[in-house]
């Protein structure tokens, strides 16, 4: 069965659609996303282009197997590659580099449990163009954060249990 699965994996990439670059091919900025970032990146690209920052977008749909040749061909022609991902560690950026050897120029990361909004991406791209390499996005606007009735939006009483009795 292991050999059978290996044989399937050698041809499955031929049956999966390769990622396609969306937007002007000669853009100043290429946003690369994966997973749930597609819609917000599409809207952010439109806004950035309207503001005069030529931007395109590459959305990766499959991590395993990875379209390494197609992605390398596309990103090898781009000027400034910015990875946008919903985690703190840059997990996808590391995967991209491991699979293709391509190192992104900058990173936009969001890991506070809330989704990206287009305004986050637009503002972050501007920070990157001004010289920043990593932008950590937090949803701190009034009214944005959800107040959780369980008390998790503030200090958690359970954290203090046992603190006064030496941890017992």
C-alpha positions in Angstrom: 0.0 0.0 0.0 2.9 2.4 0.7 4.3 1.8 -2.8 0.8 2.3 -4.3 0.4 5.7 -2.4 3.9 6.8 -3.6 3.0 6.0 -7.2 -0.2 8.1 -6.9 1.7 11.0 -5.4 4.1 11.1 -8.4 1.3 11.8 -10.7 -1.3 13.7 -8.6 0.4 17.1 -9.2 -0.4 16.7 -12.9 -4.1 16.6 -12.0 -4.2 19.6 -9.6 -4.5 23.1 -11.1 -1.3 25.1 -10.7 -1.4 28.5 -9.0 -1.9 31.5 -11.3 -0.7 35.0 -10.8 -3.6 37.5 -10.5 -2.9 41.1 -11.5 -0.3 42.9 -13.6 2.7 40.7 -14.4 5.2 43.6 -13.9 3.9 44.7 -10.5 6.1 46.3 -8.0 4.7 44.1 -5.2 3.6 40.4 -5.2 1.5 39.3 -2.3 1.6 35.5 -1.7 -1.0 33.8 0.4 -2.4 30.4 1.2 -5.5 29.1 2.9 -8.1 31.6 3.9 -6.2 34.7 2.7 -7.5 34.7 -0.9 -10.5 37.0 -0.6 -8.8 39.6 1.5 -5.7 39.7 -0.7 -7.8 40.0 -3.8 -9.5 43.1 -2.3 -6.2 44.5 -1.0 -4.6 44.2 -4.4 -7.4 46.2 -6.0 -7.0 48.9 -3.3 -3.2 49.1 -3.7 -3.5 49.3 -7.5 -6.0 52.1 -7.1 -3.6 53.9 -4.8 -0.8 53.6 -7.4 1.1 50.8 -5.9 1.2 48.2 -8.6 0.4 44.9 -7.0 -0.4 41.3 -8.0 -1.3 38.2 -6.0 -0.4 34.5 -6.0 -2.6 32.2 -4.0 -1.2 28.8 -3.1 -3.9 26.1 -2.8 -1.9 23.0 -2.3 1.0 22.6 0.1 1.5 18.9 -0.5 2.2 18.1 -3.2 3.6 21.6 -3.9 3.7 23.1 -7.4 7.4 24.0 -6.9 8.2 24.6 -10.6 5.1 26.7 -11.4 5.6 28.8 -8.2 9.3 29.2 -8.9 8.6 30.3 -12.5 6.1 32.9 -11.3 7.9 34.3 -8.3 11.3 34.3 -10.2 10.0 37.1 -12.3 8.6 39.3 -9.4 10.3 42.2 -7.8 9.1 42.3 -4.2 7.6 39.2 -2.7 5.5 39.6 0.5 4.1 36.6 2.2 0.8 37.1 4.0 -0.2 34.5 6.5 -2.3 33.9 9.6 0.4 32.8 12.0 3.3 34.2 14.0 6.2 32.0 13.0 6.1 32.4 9.2 5.3 28.8 8.6 4.3 29.2 4.9 7.4 31.4 4.2 9.6 28.5 5.5 7.7 26.0 3.4 8.0 28.1 0.3 11.8 28.5 0.8 12.2 24.7 1.5 10.3 23.8 -1.7 11.7 26.4 -4.1 14.7 28.2 -2.5 12.8 31.5 -2.8 13.1 33.8 0.2 10.4 36.4 0.6 11.4 40.1 0.8 8.9 40.7 3.6 6.2 39.2 5.7 2.7 40.3 6.9 1.6 38.1 9.8 -1.6 38.0 11.9 -2.0 35.7 14.8 -4.5 37.2 17.2 -7.4 34.9 16.2 -9.1 37.5 14.1 -9.2 37.6 10.3 -7.2 40.0 8.1 -9.1 42.9 6.7 -8.0 44.6 3.4 -7.0 47.7 5.3 -4.5 45.6 7.3 -2.8 44.4 4.1 -2.8 47.9 2.5 -1.3 49.6 5.6 1.3 46.7 6.0 2.4 46.9 2.4 3.0 50.7 2.8 5.1 49.9 6.0 7.1 47.4 4.0 7.7 49.8 1.1 9.0 52.3 3.8 11.6 49.7 4.9 10.0 47.3 7.4 10.6 43.5 6.8 8.0 42.0 9.1 4.6 43.5 10.0 2.6 41.9 12.8 -1.0 42.9 12.4 -3.2 43.1 15.5 -6.9 43.8 15.6 -6.8 46.6 18.2 -9.4 49.0 16.9 -12.2 49.8 19.4 -15.2 47.5 18.7 -13.2 45.0 16.7 -12.3 42.5 19.4 -14.9 40.1 20.6 -15.7 40.2 24.4 -15.9 36.6 25.3 -18.4 35.8 28.1 -16.0 33.1 29.4 -13.7 35.9 30.5 -10.9 35.0 28.1 -10.7 38.5 26.8 -9.2 39.5 30.2 -7.2 37.9 32.9 -8.3 34.3 33.6 -9.2 33.5 37.2 -8.1 29.9 36.7 -4.5 31.1 36.0 -4.3 32.2 39.6 -5.6 29.0 41.1 -2.9 27.5 43.3 -0.6 30.6 43.0 -1.2 31.5 46.6 -0.7 28.0 47.9 2.6 27.4 46.2 1.1 25.8 43.1 -1.1 23.2 44.8 
